[in-house]
Amino acid sequence: MRLKQSKALSLISLATKAGKTVSGEFSTEKETKSGRAELVIVAEDASDNTKKKFQNMCDFYEVPIYFYKDKDTLGHAMGKEFRASLAVLDAGFAKGIKKQIEDERQTMA
């Protein structure tokens, strides 16, 4: 077990096991446009192009978006290889993950 893993990542992991996330650019985009995405997370080390694309899309479809951790960490939380983007499809998980990310940012500030 590594040092204290972030609660947000643990929730992403749980949501993935529950089948409530999609990942990868295509799936994330599809679920956002279909209105099923409750939350979009993009890796901080994703390309500027990718970040801008998802930021604009999430603004347009009014989906909360966070730039969080790196591709390796997000992929690891989902039990996969690198993941630059993911969408959470469950309102409960989305709410929990948002809260944890906010809490982490306050702790670091």
Buried (B, 14 or more C-beta within 10 A) or exposed (E): EEEEEBBBBBBBBBBBEEEBBBBBBEBBBBBBEEEBBBBBBBBBBBEEEBBEBBBEBBEEBEBBBBBBBBBEBBBBBBEEEBBBBBBBBBEEBBBBBBEBBEEBEEEEE
